[in-house]
Structures are given as C-alpha cells and as structure tokens.
Amino acid sequence: HGGAGRFPFPVGIQLYSVRNALDGDFEGTLAALGRIGYREVEFAGLHGHEARAVRRMLDRYHLRGTSGHYDLAEITDKIEQTIATAHTLGHRFVICPWLDEDNRTRDGYARMADTFNRAGERFHRAGLGFGYHNHQFEFTALPGGGPGEPATGYDMLLARTDPDLVKMELDLYWVRKGGGDALDYFHRFPHRFRLVHVKDMGADGSMVDVGAGVIDWQVLLRAARKAGVRHYFVEHDDPQDELAFARVSYRYLASLTM
C-alpha cells in the first residue's frame, strides 16, 4: 500500500506528532507508520537512538528519512556532525525549525539570513538541501522598515537568502495562524518551497486531524504542487491519540487528487 490513494507524492509524517509513542516503543511506532502506508518521515530528534540503527529500522519498514529538524547550533557549530547524521538517515533536506526571540528583530533576521546562506552553502556541497520551517511569529509586522523594505521577518528571510541554497518548508497551519497567505507565497515564490507541513485548523483556531478542519486542502495542495513542493508531512503538535491521528490524516491525504 502507500500507492493506493490518488495523492501524487509519497505521504509523509513529521515524527514530532508521535513523539510519545516513539518514546514508548521507537521501532514499533515506525513499524506502525509503515503499516498505515506512510513512506516518508521527517525527524525531530532520534529519541536516544543511534543514526545507524535508526536507518536500519527505516529500511526494514520501507520508510525514507527524507528530512529532519535541527536547531541553530546543529547547523552552525555542529554542522559536520549534522551532515554525517543526515547522510546516514538518508535525508534530502536539513531544516532549521525555530528562531529564539532575540533573533526576531530586523537585525536578527538579517543575521539569520546570513547564517542560513552559509549553512545552505555547506549543505549544498555535501549534496543536501537546506531549509527553514516557520511558526507564526515570522509573520508579525516588524517596526523600522523603510519604503520597499520587507514588512515581516518571513519576507526578510525570503528576500535575503539565496534561493538556490535556502528553501522553505511552509507550515500551512502556522502561516494562517500568523495572518500570512500561503497561496500568495506559492504564487509569488515558485520553487522556494520544497516541503510543507500539512496541519489542519479547527474553526476555533486549534489544531485538528488533517481533513477535520477549515483549510481547503484541495486548493492549497494543488497550488503547493504547482509551486514545486515535493514533500508533504502531516503534523499535529499535540494529538489526543498519536497513532489514531496518523491513521486518519494519512487516509485523508492519500484520498486527495491534485
């Protein structure tokens, strides 16, 4: 299975969504995801396991470790170690998922863009893609911009990073929560977005299972595909039942036509 649906890409999951299950039974959880039909996973840490052992598990359950989230230190001071881990796990992308509060100013975003360009260059030489994953704070208007200056941190990162070296992983829940327009980004920046987090929003703004919320996935994911997105990871930051979330969300996404 995995090819049973009409969805044109292998359906993936961000493993943060099942972190408690992984803590309880790491290999059993990967096996369960493979049985559901997932073919790609995105890591958020290895839960104390060695990369080589994890790679053997991925191979056993027909999963690809397409990408992983790595913090700022792991893409700067510890970048060589991160490259080795990424190669072992079979990553295509290394993603930075977070900026601390002191970096969320005009100067901070400018600094971070330089950092991302440097990291992107090193990853590129190692045969890996590099990208940034957003939350909602990046879409807050920044004070102090002159005419024609980017209005938000996200727009600053897009403007100041090299499109060949720094891609974007758009979290489709957080962009909406932050007041940004995912469709507009896809239209304006084709080929900047290679990965997305497919995370649904309830009418009250909460996170819900994919397909149970108010986001029009058919329209949004068609636009994503057209913009060059190739990797689609379902996610929920705090599902009540992690594997039930994984099952329901897989079923919904696999049923979509794009």
C-alpha positions as CSV (number, residue, x, y, z in Angstrom):
1,H,0.0,0.0,0.0
2,G,1.1,3.6,0.1
3,G,0.3,3.9,-3.6
4,A,-3.4,3.0,-3.1
5,G,-4.6,6.7,-2.9
6,R,-4.6,9.3,-5.6
7,F,-2.2,11.6,-3.9
8,P,0.7,12.1,-6.4
9,F,3.5,12.0,-3.8
10,P,4.6,9.6,-1.0
11,V,2.6,10.8,2.1
12,G,4.9,11.8,5.0
13,I,4.6,12.5,8.7
14,Q,6.6,14.8,11.0
15,L,7.6,12.4,13.8
16,Y,7.1,15.1,16.4
17,S,3.4,14.2,16.1
18,V,4.1,10.7,17.5
19,R,6.9,11.6,19.9
20,N,5.3,10.0,23.0
21,A,4.7,6.7,21.0
22,L,8.3,6.8,19.9
23,D,9.5,7.3,23.5
24,G,7.4,4.2,24.5
25,D,8.3,2.0,21.5
26,F,10.6,3.6,18.9
27,E,10.8,0.7,16.4
28,G,7.2,-0.4,17.0
29,T,6.0,3.1,16.2
30,L,8.0,3.3,12.9
31,A,6.6,-0.2,12.0
32,A,3.0,1.1,12.7
33,L,3.6,4.1,10.5
34,G,4.8,1.9,7.7
35,R,1.8,-0.3,8.0
36,I,-0.5,2.7,7.8
37,G,1.0,3.5,4.5
38,Y,3.5,6.3,5.2
39,R,6.6,6.3,3.0
40,E,8.4,9.4,4.2
41,V,9.2,10.7,7.7
42,E,10.7,13.9,9.0
43,F,12.7,13.6,12.2
44,A,12.7,15.9,15.2
45,G,15.4,14.1,17.2
46,L,16.3,10.4,17.4
47,H,15.0,9.8,20.9
48,G,18.4,8.5,22.1
49,H,18.9,6.1,19.3
50,E,22.0,5.9,17.1
51,A,21.6,7.1,13.5
52,R,22.9,3.8,12.0
53,A,20.4,1.8,14.0
54,V,17.5,4.1,13.0
55,R,18.5,3.8,9.3
56,R,18.2,0.0,9.6
57,M,14.7,0.4,11.0
58,L,13.7,2.8,8.3
59,D,14.8,0.3,5.6
60,R,13.0,-2.5,7.4
61,Y,9.7,-0.7,7.3
62,H,10.1,0.8,3.8
63,L,10.3,4.4,5.2
64,R,12.5,7.2,3.9
65,G,14.0,9.7,6.3
66,T,13.5,12.5,3.8
67,S,14.3,15.3,6.2
68,G,15.0,16.3,9.8
69,H,14.7,19.3,12.0
70,Y,18.0,20.5,13.5
71,D,18.4,23.5,15.8
72,L,20.7,26.5,15.2
73,A,23.7,25.0,16.9
74,E,23.4,21.9,14.7
75,I,23.6,24.0,11.5
76,T,26.4,26.2,12.8
77,D,28.9,24.8,15.3
78,K,28.0,21.2,14.9
79,I,27.3,21.3,11.1
80,E,29.8,18.5,10.2
81,Q,28.1,16.1,12.7
82,T,24.7,17.1,11.3
83,I,25.9,16.3,7.7
84,A,27.1,12.9,8.8
85,T,23.8,12.1,10.6
86,A,21.8,13.4,7.6
87,H,23.7,11.1,5.2
88,T,23.2,8.1,7.4
89,L,19.5,8.7,7.7
90,G,19.1,9.3,4.0
91,H,17.9,12.9,4.3
92,R,17.4,15.1,1.3
93,F,16.8,18.1,3.5
94,V,18.1,19.5,6.7
95,I,15.6,22.0,8.2
96,C,16.0,24.7,10.9
97,P,12.7,24.9,12.7
98,W,13.0,27.7,15.2
99,L,14.5,31.1,15.9
100,D,14.8,32.4,19.5
101,E,13.2,35.6,20.5
102,D,16.4,37.7,20.4
103,N,16.7,36.9,16.6
104,R,13.2,38.2,15.8
105,T,14.1,41.8,15.0
106,R,15.2,43.4,11.7
107,D,18.9,43.0,12.7
108,G,18.2,39.5,14.0
109,Y,16.5,38.3,10.8
110,A,19.3,39.8,8.7
111,R,21.9,37.9,10.8
112,M,19.9,34.7,10.5
113,A,19.7,35.1,6.7
114,D,23.5,35.3,6.5
115,T,23.7,32.2,8.8
116,F,21.3,30.3,6.6
117,N,23.2,31.2,3.4
118,R,26.4,30.0,5.0
119,A,24.8,26.8,6.2
120,G,23.0,26.3,2.9
121,E,26.2,26.5,1.0
122,R,27.9,23.9,3.2
123,F,24.9,21.5,3.0
124,H,24.8,22.1,-0.8
125,R,28.4,21.0,-1.1
126,A,27.5,17.9,0.9
127,G,24.7,17.1,-1.5
128,L,21.9,18.1,0.9
129,G,19.1,20.7,0.6
130,F,18.6,23.1,3.5
131,G,15.5,25.0,4.5
132,Y,13.7,26.9,7.2
133,H,10.4,25.9,8.9
134,N,8.1,28.7,10.2
135,H,5.9,29.2,13.2
136,Q,3.5,32.2,13.5
137,F,5.9,34.8,14.8
138,E,7.7,35.3,11.5
139,F,4.5,36.9,10.1
140,T,4.3,39.7,12.7
141,A,4.9,43.2,11.2
142,L,8.4,44.4,12.1
143,P,8.9,48.1,13.2
144,G,11.5,50.2,11.5
145,G,11.4,49.3,7.8
146,G,11.8,51.9,5.2
147,P,9.7,52.1,2.0
148,G,10.1,48.9,-0.1
149,E,11.6,47.0,2.9
150,P,10.1,43.6,3.7
151,A,7.3,44.0,6.3
152,T,7.8,40.8,8.2
153,G,10.6,38.5,9.3
154,Y,9.4,35.8,6.9
155,D,9.6,38.2,4.0
156,M,13.1,39.3,5.1
157,L,14.3,35.7,5.1
158,L,12.9,35.2,1.6
159,A,14.5,38.4,0.4
160,R,17.9,37.9,2.0
161,T,18.6,34.2,1.5
162,D,19.9,32.7,-1.7
163,P,17.0,30.8,-3.4
164,D,19.5,28.1,-4.6
165,L,20.8,27.5,-1.1
166,V,17.9,28.1,1.2
167,K,14.5,26.6,0.6
168,M,11.4,27.0,2.7
169,E,9.2,24.4,4.5
170,L,5.9,26.2,4.9
171,D,3.9,25.1,7.9
172,L,0.4,25.6,6.5
173,Y,-1.2,25.9,9.9
174,W,1.2,28.5,11.4
175,V,1.2,30.7,8.3
176,R,-2.5,31.0,8.5
177,K,-2.4,31.5,12.3
178,G,0.1,34.3,11.8
179,G,-2.0,36.1,9.3
180,G,0.1,35.1,6.2
181,D,-1.4,33.8,3.0
182,A,0.1,30.5,1.8
183,L,-1.5,30.7,-1.6
184,D,0.1,34.1,-2.2
185,Y,3.5,32.8,-1.1
186,F,3.2,29.9,-3.5
187,H,2.3,32.2,-6.4
188,R,5.0,34.7,-5.7
189,F,7.9,32.4,-4.9
190,P,7.8,29.4,-7.2
191,H,10.5,26.8,-6.3
192,R,11.3,28.3,-2.9
193,F,9.0,25.8,-1.2
194,R,10.1,22.2,-1.4
195,L,8.3,20.8,1.7
196,V,5.1,21.6,3.6
197,H,3.6,20.7,7.0
198,V,0.0,19.6,6.4
199,K,-1.5,20.6,9.7
200,D,-5.3,21.5,9.9
201,M,-7.0,24.2,11.8
202,G,-10.4,24.0,13.6
203,A,-12.9,26.8,13.3
204,D,-11.7,28.0,16.8
205,G,-8.1,28.2,15.6
206,S,-7.0,24.9,17.3
207,M,-5.0,22.1,15.7
208,V,-7.2,19.2,14.5
209,D,-6.7,16.0,12.5
210,V,-6.0,16.6,8.8
211,G,-9.3,16.9,6.9
212,A,-11.3,17.7,10.0
213,G,-10.7,21.5,9.9
214,V,-11.4,24.6,7.8
215,I,-8.4,24.6,5.5
216,D,-9.3,23.9,1.8
217,W,-6.6,21.3,1.2
218,Q,-7.6,20.6,-2.4
219,V,-6.9,24.2,-3.5
220,L,-3.9,24.7,-1.2
221,L,-2.1,21.5,-2.1
222,R,-2.7,22.0,-5.8
223,A,-1.0,25.4,-5.5
224,A,1.8,23.8,-3.5
225,R,2.4,21.2,-6.2
226,K,2.4,23.9,-8.9
227,A,4.9,25.9,-6.8
228,G,7.3,22.9,-6.7
229,V,6.5,21.3,-3.3
230,R,7.5,17.7,-3.3
231,H,7.3,16.6,0.3
232,Y,4.1,16.7,2.4
233,F,4.3,15.9,6.1
234,V,1.1,15.6,8.2
235,E,1.5,17.1,11.6
236,H,-0.3,17.8,14.9
237,D,1.7,19.3,17.8
238,D,-0.4,17.6,20.5
239,P,-2.9,14.9,19.2
240,Q,-5.0,13.1,21.8
241,D,-4.2,9.7,20.3
242,E,-1.0,9.9,18.3
243,L,-1.4,6.8,16.1
244,A,-5.1,7.5,15.5
245,F,-4.1,11.0,14.3
246,A,-1.5,9.4,12.0
247,R,-4.1,6.9,10.6
248,V,-6.9,9.4,10.0
249,S,-4.6,12.0,8.5
250,Y,-2.9,9.5,6.2
251,R,-6.3,8.3,4.9
252,Y,-7.5,11.8,4.2
253,L,-4.3,13.0,2.4
254,A,-4.0,9.8,0.4
255,S,-7.5,10.2,-0.9
256,L,-7.0,13.7,-2.4
257,T,-6.4,14.3,-6.0
258,M,-4.1,17.0,-7.1
